Amino acid sequence: MDKVFEKNTFGKRLTSMLHVDFRRMITTPLIYIILGICLVAPVLIFVMTTMMDGMETVNPETNEVEITESKFDNFWQIIGTVSDPSKIPSSDDSSDTSSDTTDTSTDIDKEGKQNPMGDMDITSMVNINMLYFAVAIYVCLFVGADFRSGYSKNLFTVRSSKVDYVISKILVGMVAGVLMLIAFFIGSVIGGAIMQIPFDPIEIGASAYSVAFCLLSKVCLVGVFVPIYVLASVITKQRVWLAIILSVGIGMLLFTMIPMITPLDSSFINPVLCLVGSLLFSVGLGAVSNIVLKNTSLV
Amino acid sequence: MNAIEIRNLTKNFGPKQALSGLDMTVPQGAIYGFIGENGSGKSTTEKIICGLIHPSSGSVKLFGKDYTDIDVRANMGVLIEAPGCFPNYSVWNNMMLQAANLRIKDAEREVVKALKTVRMEGAASNKYKNCSLGMKQRVGIAMALLGNPTLLVLDEPINGLDADGMRIIREVLVDITKNYGSTVVVSSHVLAELEKVATHYGIIKGGKMICEMTASELDSSCRTYSALKSNDMPLTKSVLLKKYSRIEEDESGYIRVYDSVPTEEIVVYLYENGITINEIKTDKISLEEYYIDLMKGGKANG
């Protein structure tokens, strides 16, 4: 007699996969450790850069005294930079600080000279954009754990279709990324308040709306990066270290793009573009991840 | 309809051929003892059945449908090699994750039931990585049993288990096939244990199925022998060798006569030659002996 099996619809499969992944996410210390780091990091960044600011060092080659300028002059600099530095209102002391707000798309410093270090000033490097690397580490560890522990055997034995697995991993990565951004933002507010850094975005050529759009863009941009990390993880499987190297490597290639797409003076178009990019990357790379899983050994 | 039907299955790992035209038939409700040497292709076959690796060619049907069928595969339980558990999770959390994976309603009750079945309810809060080998194996079996799967694939499930653990597994396998109509494929090197539960056997060698039979077919195929002990064993052996061709001494000190002759005839023959028999019995060779004989290329059946 023919055995009758219950119809295992896509909705049921996705729900159960999301249940597994989100249960794992909230019951694993890793997410809390990373969120803790995201919370503390901006506080430390504000404190350290303020302490370092104004430090005098002697260049041994020229014997000239060099003054380190690393201070954040405005709270929002840790979130991003404006796309057009000319928007920054001039003030008496602006010549001392304008280099900190230099747009990443330009390499001109406060004296109008070409900056040989490009965008390597500390305020444009040490900011919320670093989180996209933290997301890479989290996603690679999270997906890799399935294969390293052998739990993938339990998952894929009952999941002939791999689509639900890929979607679930992308969603978990996105949620983790957004939580990290929120934790970093909260930490930044705390750090900014402790170091009494000005919060007025107008000082650096942004507005409350543009800052909100900037933050929203960064949230949407998580969806561009996570599918890349998921793909790297399903390709490398148990070799988590390789997935991290691959993900961070690709992330670095895209890193310079982030300030351009999500400037502090964003308009509504920026989050829309990021959202479209997220959808395209999620669908495209998700499909590639699915193909990889379907055509490779899962143990 | 058979639970598993494999035809002409091949699997190549680079230049190495792990399976070469394997055929396998597992009837519904069977406990299928899958036997073979290390590297003969048992685990590869089981992984293909579970969709964890892809065959190079051939067909694999589960309950009449392709092995990739989403609905059929959702009703499988598996324990292949080591149990798939997160080491830093407690036994309970690992079980609850699997319950979520299988969409089990009333997950807590089912998890408790499964843990009780393998006598692990007292260790539910232990971290999986702190469990002993035997405990880990029990957790793996409990996970495989969750949701009463229609098809259960167990690879060396009694590895690391104590006598009580082995007995539990035997009981569970019989229970799940009788009460839930499940089909079980179980590979093991502990053939004495397998012999106690298996209803069907498949013997694989070099990636090919060399023999498939039911337990009763095996029983009738296994040759019978007369085993005896006497006061003078060397003399007895030499006297027996004069008349019978298939004489062997086993590890427990008995002389076995495999020739198809009545025991009474042997007794009379030895008596006529002045040998007093202390002990004599008739028995059948075990699955293990049958298997070893078959692997050696000998004639297992008398």
Interface residues (C-beta under 8 A of the other chain):
Chain A: M1 D2 K3 F5 E6 K7 N8 K12 R13 T15 S16 M17 H19 V20 R23 R24 T27 T28 P29 A145 S149 G150 Y151 S152 K153 N154 L155 F156 T157 V158 R159 S160 S161 N295 S297 L298 V299
Chain B: M1 Q28 K47 C50 G51 L52 I53 H54 F63 G64 T68 D69 I70 D71 V72 R73 A74 N75 M76 G77 V78 I80 E81 A82 P83 G84 C85 F86 P87 N88 Y89 N93 M96 L97 Q98 A100 N101 L102 R103 M143 T150 V153
